[in-house]
Amino acid sequence: GDSVTQMEGPVTLSEEACLTINCTYTATGYPSLFWYVQYPGEGLQLLLKATKADDKGSNKGFEATYRKETTSFHLEKGSVQVSDSAVYFCALSEVQGGSEKLVFGKGMKLTVNP
Amino acid sequence: NAGVMQNPRHLVRRRGQEARLRCSPMKGHSHVYWYRQLPEEGLKFMVYLQKENIIDESGMPKERFSAEFPKEGPSILRIQQVVRGDSAAYFCASSQFQGSNQPQHFGDGTRLSIL
């Protein structure tokens, strides 16, 4: 089946540092790609998505570009804030037999210090 | 609009007992998904349901686990005769339709601990 491999942490950064979280995928078709964020004690929130090659998703200063040639969807932010401390999950949508489900990477915990 | 509501937030059971986890989807959503998150792991798909129908249960263990989404009321994930390995966070998500342009909205999860 399809799979997602993402950079594992934990990672600690200082406020205003640059962030890149690598994510690569394997898929038989052309999945949609997502980044979800999980704050402590909460569920997952959709951060951004891209549905086809070369699409760029962006939200709250975060960006990720769907790269079919490298099967990647790396998450970037130019200047992180303390409030960005969370666990970040890369995911793809897998379609199989009329059912569409999300396949997640293991997640990366980010801590941003003031 | 209320989001996806899961209860309880925390559930403690002894080995051999039953665990029942509830999920009320967002208003107007008829598609429900259950995922399990083991410690230090990502979320793994378990089951996808529409009202009164199980569409895909390929990620659910064949024994002890069952799920339903009745015409009225919340979706229920039921685990019979729980074992230590069932300790995890269980997340429910819902969507209005199916398809990549219809993102799944997640609840805050139920954290199940088995003594």
Contacts between the chains, C-beta under 8 A, distances in Angstrom:
chain1	res1	chain2	res2	distance
A	4	B	42	7.7
A	31	B	100	7.7
A	32	B	100	3.5
A	34	B	103	7.6
A	36	B	106	7.7
A	41	B	108	7.3
A	42	B	108	5.3
A	42	B	109	7.9
A	43	B	4	7.3
A	43	B	6	7.8
A	43	B	91	5.8
A	43	B	106	3.8
A	43	B	107	5.1
A	43	B	108	4.4
A	43	B	109	5.4
A	44	B	43	7.3
A	44	B	91	6.9
A	44	B	93	7.9
A	44	B	106	4.3
A	45	B	106	7.2
A	46	B	103	4.9
A	46	B	104	7.8
A	46	B	105	7.7
A	49	B	100	7.6
A	49	B	103	6.8
A	51	B	100	5.4
A	51	B	101	6.9
A	89	B	42	5.9
A	89	B	43	7.2
A	93	B	100	5.0
A	96	B	56	7.6
A	96	B	58	7.7
A	97	B	56	7.1
A	98	B	55	7.0
A	98	B	56	7.8
A	99	B	48	5.3
A	99	B	55	5.4
A	99	B	56	3.5
A	99	B	58	7.8
A	99	B	98	7.9
A	100	B	98	5.4
A	100	B	99	6.7
A	100	B	100	7.2
A	101	B	33	6.5
A	101	B	45	4.3
A	101	B	48	6.0
A	101	B	56	6.8
A	101	B	59	7.5
A	102	B	33	7.6
A	102	B	35	7.6
A	102	B	43	7.4
A	102	B	45	6.6
A	102	B	93	7.9
A	102	B	104	6.4
A	103	B	45	7.1
A	104	B	35	7.9
A	104	B	42	3.7
A	104	B	43	4.6
A	104	B	44	7.4
A	105	B	42	5.4
A	106	B	40	7.4
A	106	B	41	5.8
A	106	B	42	4.5
A	107	B	41	7.8
A	107	B	42	5.2
